[in-house]
Amino acid sequence: MVVAAGLALGASALAEDVRTWTSLKGSTVDATLGKLDGPTAILVTKDRKEIKLAVTDLSLADRQYLVENFQAPEAILTAGELSTPEKDVKIDSGTFKKLPEKLKLSKDQSEGIFDQMQTEHFLIAYAGDVRPQVVAEIAERLWHGMAFYHMNFRRDWGEKRRVIFVCEDREAYKALGDWVAQNLAAEAVNAEGQQRAQQHAATWNRVGGTAIGLPDEMCEEQKFHPSATVFNMDNGREFKKVFTAFPTHCIAGDLLNQQMGGVSGIGNKGYFTIVTGHAFYKEIRLSGVTETHLLDVSGTGGDEISSKSGFDDGTAWSRILKSEVKREKIKPNLEEIFAVQSDTLNPAKLVLVYSLANYLQSNPKRVCAFARTIRRVESNNTIPELEELAKIYGFDSVQAMEADWIEYIKSNDFK
């Protein structure tokens, strides 16, 4: 690896560029960059202590920062092995705090009252027989993964917390649903708002996990992010261990969606594929299995509900798809899979969505391209067209990218 040697920074830069740096193992330090010395970054803490770290031991977000702000060579972005930061980071669950007060959905409400566990970045609001510390650790590990790969994630998150509701108690879940319905009804001033209200009414008692919006007043008062994650559990003890498949899927997708910041109606082609594929990718990579089914809502009144899933064996998606593609029983089409929506899914298409997400993050070079793609969405609230995505990934054409994706599916790397 070639790195700019002896890049020294003046005192003004030191004063202005205090930031949180992250190592491959998840340890963090608030410091400025004092110097890039060959393959070593020399960090300076506020008490003027120097810390020397190999550039390849820094997170991808830190390396992006060095390239964009201090003319470090782009070669550092793809140096080293592909890590799993969500598993590597050390999480101190002793810092999770059970709060003595309850979370009330409204000040005059006697139902919908939740116990609370607070972490650095989340508020776990739970009711019933629930292990909040497991959900908290899954969330914090997935948060660390996003901060590791995406340069703006930590900055954009700020000091707010994302709320995660975990409901095993039926009365509390009903009260939460009624509260959400009231909020949606108040906001249903157009056809899109009415559709959201209809979908909520049709699916609330059927979903295992979903995302909801929180009222502005609540967010401002308690410093919450405007979107919250909800888990509807028959048995809260189903979250038995860190990286249980379903909560990993939901939280991973919600965090990516939050960072992307939403997309405009005219630029949302590919949105479902990127977010849903990423959620399945993290679920399978971290838990080793997928247990997630998707609900599709259609009909004029939102009354036609169907469940969408991939191949029956949730531990063997890659093996089955590899075999079917090699035998040409399944023929991947990048245009088709990029444009797919929940109502057009079948098992093969859903597994192809997952395989594309796997491909897009399958080595250091592709992980860098994925991070650039997400920043591109952040900047203009549209998903790049396939032609632009192919260029971000270093291809001259969509056809060349499609051919490379198909070869990846057939290879031993897809597993």
ROSEKE-505769 format. One line per 8 residues: number of its first residue (from 1); for each residue x, y, z of C-alpha. Coordinates in steps of 0.001 Angstrom, whole numbers, m for minus. Last residue first. Layout:
N
NUM	X,Y,Z  ... .
//
This chain:
415
415	m21951,m18131,557  m21125,m16231,m2613  m17312,m16268,m2689  m17333,m19819,m4084  m18441,m18414,m7424  m21692,m18823,m9365  m23336,m15802,m7708  m20180,m13770,m8355 .
407	m20233,m14714,m12045  m23803,m13417,m12215  m22820,m10142,m10550  m19918,m9686,m12992  m22208,m10248,m15968  m24710,m7735,m14582  m21961,m5150,m14087  m20811,m5577,m17679 .
399	m24392,m5298,m18951  m24955,m2122,m16930  m22047,m541,m18779  m18531,839,m18410  m18076,m677,m14972  m16205,741,m11957  m18786,246,m9211  m19763,3921,m9257 .
391	m20003,3585,m13041  m22469,683,m12734  m24522,2712,m10257  m24683,5575,m12759  m26042,3309,m15502  m28394,1682,m13020  m29978,5031,m12175  m28904,6477,m8860 .
383	m31507,6389,m6077  m32843,9850,m5347  m32788,12035,m2251  m30133,14427,m3598  m27143,14289,m1238  m28135,11355,959  m28676,9149,m2106  m25136,9886,m3357 .
375	m23829,9227,139  m25494,5800,m16  m23861,5073,m3375  m20440,6188,m2124  m20768,3757,812  m21725,987,m1636  m18661,1794,m3772  m16434,1541,m705 .
367	m18036,m1810,201  m17401,m2905,m3391  m13667,m2204,m3129  m13418,m3838,300  m15141,m7058,m836  m18687,m8472,m904  m20765,m5359,m257  m22576,m4939,m3611 .
359	m22481,m8706,m4175  m24372,m9469,m966  m26933,m6806,m1828  m27308,m8391,m5277  m27669,m11850,m3735  m30398,m10600,m1404  m32417,m9162,m4287  m31814,m12448,m6139 .
351	m33241,m14297,m3118  m36351,m12121,m3342  m36631,m12706,m7084  m36419,m16489,m6666  m39055,m16575,m3909  m41553,m14372,m5815  m41762,m10610,m5670  m43869,m8379,m7894 .
343	m45947,m6774,m5110  m42845,m6048,m3022  m41217,m4034,m5779  m38541,m4992,m8323  m36718,m2285,m10276  m33171,m3382,m9427  m34170,m7020,m9898  m35534,m6457,m13410 .
335	m32676,m4277,m14640  m30102,m6670,m13174  m31531,m9793,m14797  m30527,m13034,m13144  m31492,m16173,m15091  m32886,m18893,m12842  m33191,m22402,m14279  m29892,m21700,m16033 .
327	m28275,m24804,m14475  m25544,m22588,m13012  m28204,m20117,m11876  m30251,m22815,m10110  m27195,m24256,m8342  m25961,m20877,m7138  m29472,m19960,m5993  m29768,m23113,m3884 .
319	m26347,m22708,m2268  m26828,m18979,m1637  m30259,m19384,m67  m29232,m22287,2145  m29871,m21352,5788  m33401,m20026,5275  m34528,m23277,3675  m37924,m22363,2232 .
311	m36531,m20221,m573  m37474,m16555,m319  m40510,m14999,1288  m43523,m12843,521  m46703,m12840,2583  m49899,m11472,1064  m52383,m8846,2161  m55346,m7623,138 .
303	m57345,m5205,2313  m55465,m1997,1603  m58749,m423,678  m58187,m270,m3057  m56267,m3538,m3024  m52649,m4080,m2086  m50506,m4739,977  m47388,m6891,710 .
295	m46048,m8428,3899  m42431,m9579,3967  m41186,m12774,5608  m38038,m12840,7724  m36449,m15950,9216  m33068,m15701,7505  m30058,m17680,8650  m26383,m17255,9551 .
287	m27089,m14592,12194  m24655,m11870,11138  m24284,m12465,7395  m27882,m13653,7001  m29549,m10735,8756  m27056,m8214,7349  m27724,m9336,3770  m31481,m9559,4329 .
279	m31570,m5947,5553  m29267,m4800,2734  m31509,m6445,134  m34548,m4729,1617  m32875,m1312,1546  m31203,m1570,m1876  m33959,m3484,m3672  m36776,m1353,m2284 .
271	m35022,1877,m3283  m34100,672,m6767  m36505,3044,m8500  m37225,5751,m5914  m36276,8830,m7894  m39619,10212,m9057  m41299,9698,m5689  m38494,11416,m3828 .
263	m36212,9408,m1570  m35826,8984,2173  m32971,10143,4360  m30399,7615,3200  m29161,7438,6779  m32616,6625,8108  m33141,3924,5486  m29811,2342,6378 .
255	m30745,2352,10059  m34226,945,9379  m32896,m1889,7217  m30372,m2972,9832  m32976,m2685,12611  m35468,m4900,10811  m33082,m7611,9654  m31257,m7862,12993 .
247	m34625,m8049,14745  m35564,m11032,12536  m32341,m13056,12662  m31344,m13060,16326  m28079,m11191,16142  m27514,m11064,19909  m29348,m13797,21718  m32751,m14843,22946 .
239	m34985,m12353,21184  m37821,m14888,21138  m38096,m14060,24831  m40548,m11352,23886  m43093,m14045,23090  m45902,m13202,20720  m43719,m10296,19677  m44724,m7146,17833 .
231	m41491,m5222,17255  m41614,m1512,16450  m38831,711,15089  m39042,4499,15456  m38784,7383,12986  m38555,11055,13995  m35257,10683,15883  m35765,11326,19571 .
223	m34520,14284,21600  m37160,13967,24345  m38989,17272,23901  m38203,17741,20225  m39114,14190,19274  m42340,14211,21303  m43415,17533,19795  m42635,16342,16276 .
215	m44876,13289,16639  m43181,9915,16029  m43267,8081,12715  m43544,4314,12606  m41334,1445,11410  m42387,m2199,11272  m41818,m5576,12876  m43765,m8760,13430 .
207	m46632,m7531,11293  m50095,m9055,11404  m51959,m6952,13975  m50816,m3677,12421  m51314,m4792,8807  m54695,m3556,7602  m55029,m500,9857  m51470,632,9082 .
199	m51983,119,5357  m55134,2231,5431  m53418,5063,7346  m50475,5024,4919  m52915,5154,1984  m54722,8135,3515  m51424,9973,3810  m50586,9302,175 .
191	m54041,10407,m933  m53763,13758,863  m54444,15321,4266  m53891,12143,6248  m51777,13767,9008  m54403,13672,11763  m55420,10175,10720  m51789,9048,10893 .
183	m51405,10363,14438  m54614,8692,15570  m53582,5407,13931  m50183,5553,15666  m51903,5971,19031  m54301,3102,18298  m51368,879,17347  m49461,1766,20526 .
175	m52553,1055,22624  m52958,m2305,20899  m49304,m3158,21561  m49630,m2168,25226  m52752,m4281,25619  m51094,m7284,23987  m47964,m7296,26175  m45071,m8699,24146 .
167	m44208,m5325,22717  m40699,m4130,21857  m40654,m452,20844  m37320,824,19527  m36780,4567,19825  m33878,6188,17985  m31801,8512,20120  m30648,12060,19442 .
159	m27156,13416,20045  m26084,13619,16422  m27101,10910,13977  m25922,12967,11005  m22385,13259,12386  m22108,9537,13204  m23486,8541,9806  m21530,10983,7657 .
151	m18534,8741,6940  m20467,5542,6318  m18698,2207,6881  m17794,2137,10577  m20705,4355,11647  m23129,1907,9996  m21473,m1076,11664  m21477,707,15028 .
143	m25222,1270,14745  m25645,m2451,13991  m23761,m3280,17186  m25795,m762,19185  m29090,m2152,17873  m28231,m5797,18541  m27023,m4798,22021  m30226,m2945,22848 .
135	m32419,m5778,21586  m30541,m8175,23875  m30689,m5737,26821  m34448,m5368,26419  m35173,m9007,27267  m38966,m8923,27122  m41853,m10479,29054  m44289,m7610,28731 .
127	m43847,m4014,27617  m40720,m2416,26195  m39364,979,25183  m35710,618,24150  m34213,4105,23770  m31246,4103,21433  m27880,5776,20718  m25865,5632,23940 .
119	m28230,3179,25567  m31449,3744,27489  m33788,1058,28744  m37406,2046,29306  m40564,440,30616  m43602,1234,28527  m47060,2679,29121  m49562,2225,26310 .
111	m52552,2466,28627  m53380,5118,31227  m52949,7990,28792  m53193,11624,29915  m49587,12556,29119  m49496,10752,25807  m47433,7818,24585  m46112,7330,28081 .
103	m42549,6144,28674  m42117,5019,32278  m39726,6462,34864  m37016,4518,36695  m34787,4216,33601  m32992,949,32973  m29531,2023,31872  m27273,254,29368 .
95	m23665,1104,30290  m23123,m2356,31774  m23833,m3732,28305  m20278,m2779,27381  m20132,m3484,23653  m16795,m4552,22195  m16856,m4179,18417  m15776,m7132,16287 .
87	m19209,m8579,15619  m20817,m5460,14157  m17476,m4520,12622  m17365,m7575,10356  m14120,m6989,8452  m13205,m7121,4768  m9438,m7529,4627  m6783,m4863,4197 .
79	m6466,m1959,1764  m9518,m861,m222  m9880,2684,1045  m6132,3155,1537  m5622,3068,m2239  m7512,6361,m2488  m4316,8191,m1579  m4536,10596,1403 .
71	m5311,14101,217  m6160,15395,3687  m9890,16093,3597  m11455,13644,1169  m8928,10825,1457  m8487,11093,5222  m12247,11257,5830  m12848,8243,3611 .
63	m10219,6410,5666  m12063,7300,8860  m15379,6039,7430  m13659,2825,6327  m12654,2226,9925  m9009,2425,10941  m6610,m507,11329  m5495,m202,7695 .
55	m4247,3302,8473  m1933,1778,11073  m2443,3615,14332  m175,5863,16379  m1693,7735,19310  m160,11033,20448  m1241,12628,23733  m1912,16343,23439 .
47	m4548,16438,26225  m7201,16923,23534  m5980,13791,21767  m3537,13804,18843  m3744,11084,16208  m761,9834,14204  m1903,7828,11186  609,5264,9984 .
39	1162,3733,6518  3641,6457,5572  3429,9160,8207  41,10834,8071  163,13558,10698  m1600,15221,13582  m5110,14036,12845  m7381,15264,15595 .
31	m8745,13255,18497  m11770,11699,20130  m10960,8012,20517  m12901,4890,19656  m12456,1133,20081  m14425,m937,17585  m11952,m3674,16767  m11213,m2203,13340 .
23	m10427,1102,15006  m12728,4108,15199  m11894,7817,15223  m14277,10344,16785  m13607,13873,15582  m11616,16986,16455  m10929,18747,13174  m10905,22463,13941 .
15	m8206,22759,16580  m5798,20409,14851  m6350,22180,11548  m5461,25501,13168  m2323,24007,14706  m965,23012,11313  m1087,19585,9772  1824,17401,8699 .
7	1685,14965,5784  4893,12990,6291  4302,10283,3736  1358,9974,1414  376,6309,1451  1296,3478,m904  0,0,0 .
//
